Amino acid sequence: MKKQQLDHILRAAGTITGQKQFVIVGSQALHGKYPDLADTIVMSAEVDLFAPRQPDATELLSEIGVDSPFHATYGFYADPVDEATAVLPKGWKGRLVNLPAGDTGGVRGLCLEPHGLAISKYAARRDKDKAFTRQLARRGLVDRETLLALVEQTPISAEIKERIRGYIESDFASVPAR
């Protein structure tokens, strides 16, 4: 998904809900820090987002969700989620990144910072998440030490923290020294 498509989703989300701010928690959150990153790492057709000031309004986004006329017309869609969807390190809200200006109709996108996003993907650990975190490491979009520090701030069991530390080490093992 390109930044312009993300802008389109935000415009539509604002029109449908009347909200002027959304938090983006899925892979499209990378556009917050890397708006020109237009390749396979952000190829997903959905934008996982929620309205932080009025969570009930998020449900209205199914109007532009999967299998909607919006999705059929444009090939991408909103995936309405809630704040508890992703496992995130403590303090994640303070690390949100503003989506750079674009054609959003005045709707503001707040994106997970890439390290917090990576932690959520390590916690979910689906096949697509494994490929995603590997690419984050290989492309230098996240830092190993920062990830390891954030794991310690994540409200998960010691066993899961240990597992995630192993995933991080594995992802960075094949990264050439810079």
SULQUIQUI-V533818 format. One record per pair of residues at least 6 apart in sequence whose ideal C-beta (glycine too) atoms are under 8 Angstrom apart, sorted by the first residue. I is the first residue (numbers start at 1). J is the second residue. If there is no record, write none. Layout:
i:j
I:J
I:J
This chain:
i:j
1:28
1:42
1:43
1:44
1:45
1:47
1:76
2:38
3:31
3:35
3:36
3:38
3:100
3:102
4:102
4:103
5:74
5:76
6:24
6:28
6:31
6:47
6:99
6:102
6:109
7:102
7:103
7:104
8:74
8:76
8:103
9:47
9:49
9:64
9:76
9:77
9:78
10:22
10:99
10:104
10:105
10:107
10:108
10:109
11:103
11:104
11:105
11:107
12:64
12:70
12:78
13:19
13:22
13:49
13:51
13:61
13:64
13:78
13:107
14:20
14:22
14:104
14:105
14:106
14:107
15:105
16:60
16:61
16:63
16:64
17:51
17:54
17:57
17:58
17:60
17:61
18:57
19:51
19:53
19:54
19:57
19:107
20:106
20:107
20:108
21:51
21:52
21:53
21:107
21:108
21:109
21:110
22:49
22:50
22:51
22:52
22:107
22:108
22:109
22:110
23:49
23:50
23:51
23:52
23:83
23:96
23:109
23:110
23:111
23:112
24:31
24:32
24:47
24:48
24:49
24:99
24:109
24:110
24:111
24:112
25:48
25:49
25:50
25:81
25:85
25:86
25:112
25:117
25:120
26:44
26:46
26:47
26:48
26:49
26:79
26:81
26:117
27:41
27:42
27:44
27:117
27:121
27:132
28:42
28:44
28:46
28:47
28:48
28:111
29:97
29:111
29:112
29:114
29:117
30:37
30:41
30:42
30:111
30:114
30:117
30:141
31:37
31:42
31:99
31:100
31:109
31:111
32:96
32:97
32:98
32:99
32:100
32:109
32:110
32:111
32:112
32:113
33:97
33:111
33:113
33:114
33:141
34:114
34:141
35:99
35:100
35:102
40:135
41:132
41:135
41:136
41:139
41:141
45:71
45:75
45:76
45:77
46:66
46:76
46:77
46:78
46:79
47:76
47:77
47:78
47:79
48:79
48:81
48:85
48:86
49:58
49:61
49:78
49:79
49:80
49:81
49:109
50:58
50:80
50:81
50:82
50:83
50:85
51:57
51:58
52:83
52:110
55:82
55:83
58:80
58:81
58:82
59:80
60:80
61:78
61:80
62:68
62:78
62:80
63:70
64:70
64:71
64:77
64:78
65:71
65:77
65:78
65:79
65:80
66:77
66:79
68:77
70:77
70:78
71:77
86:112
86:120
86:123
86:124
87:119
87:120
87:123
87:124
87:154
87:155
87:156
88:112
88:116
88:119
88:120
88:154
89:116
89:119
89:150
89:151
89:153
89:154
90:153
90:154
90:155
91:153
92:112
92:113
92:116
95:112
95:113
95:115
95:116
96:110
96:111
96:112
96:113
97:110
97:111
97:112
97:113
98:108
98:109
98:110
98:111
99:108
99:109
99:110
99:111
111:117
112:120
114:136
114:141
114:142
115:142
115:143
115:146
115:147
115:150
116:150
118:133
118:136
118:142
118:147
119:147
119:150
119:151
119:154
119:164
121:129
121:132
121:133
122:129
122:133
122:147
122:151
122:164
122:167
122:168
123:154
123:156
123:160
123:164
125:167
130:167
133:167
133:168
133:171
134:171
135:141
136:142
136:171
137:144
137:168
137:171
137:172
137:175
138:171
138:174
138:175
140:175
140:178
144:168
144:169
144:172
147:168
148:165
148:168
151:161
151:164
151:165
151:168
152:161
154:161
154:164
156:164
